[in-house]
Amino acid sequence: MRIVYQAANLMDAHLVRHALEWADIPAFVRGEALVGGIGELPAFGLVSVAVPDSAWEQALAIVDQLGFGSNATAERDGIPSQGGACPA
């Protein structure tokens, strides 16, 4: 799985996930369960949207079209991809 979008909040993450699923790209919202820990965890960088490696380029193009800002290109901005299974 590769991160295609670093979300500012859960709503943005789910909007991106739904747009990707509408395009038949499986997407996973990572860090959703961590949002309740704000105050004990860092306030930013908790929630992201990941897609399978094989669909990353197509997903990135879709996310770029959504126009959510510069964090839509997560890996190009230096956020490393996470190999293996995505933790819930």
N, C-alpha and C positions, 0 to 999 in steps of 0.2 A: 504494500500500500504506500502511496505517496501523497503528501499534503498538497492540495491544490488551492486551498484558501485558509488563511489565518483569520478567524472571525473576531470581531469586536464584541459580539454578544451572541446569545443563542438564537435570536430571531434571524440575524443575518446568516448564521450557519445553516439553519433549516431552510431558508429561502434558496440558498445555493444548493443544498442537497436536493430539494424538490426540482429545481431547474435541471440538475444533472440527471436525476431519475426520469424526468420527462423526456430527456434525450436518450434514454435507455443506457445510461451509465450508472452502475451501482456506486453509491456514495455512502460514507459512514461519518457521522459526527463524532469526533473524538473529544474527550474532556467534558462532556455534558454533565456528568455526575460531580465534577470538581467545582462547578460554579457555586455550590452551596458552601464551599470552604473559603470563599473570599473573606479576607481578614486574617486568615491563617496561611493562605497561599498568595502568591503574587496575583495582582488584579488583572494582569494582561497576559495574553499568550496561552490561556487555558483551553480555548475552544478552537478546533480546526475541522476542516472537511477533508477527508482522504478518499482516494479512488484507487482502483487496481493500477499497477504499473503500466499495463498495456493500454489503458484508457486515459493516461495522464495528459498527453498532448491535446487530445480532443476535449477533455474536461477543462483544461486551462483556457482553451479558446472560448468555451462557453462562459466561463467565469469572467474572463476579460470583457466579454460583451455585456455582462450584467452591469458593469460600471460601478462597482462598490468601492473603488479606490485602489491605491497602490498595493494594499495587502492582498489583493486578489492573486498576485503572482508570487506566492509564498516562497517557493524554492529559488526563484530567480533573485529574490531579495535576501537570500542567505539563510533561510529557515531550512535545515536539513530534512531530508525525507527519513521516515522511520521504516526500517525494514521489518518484515515479519508481520505477525498479527497485531491488530490495533487493540490496545487495552480499552476497556469500557470506562 
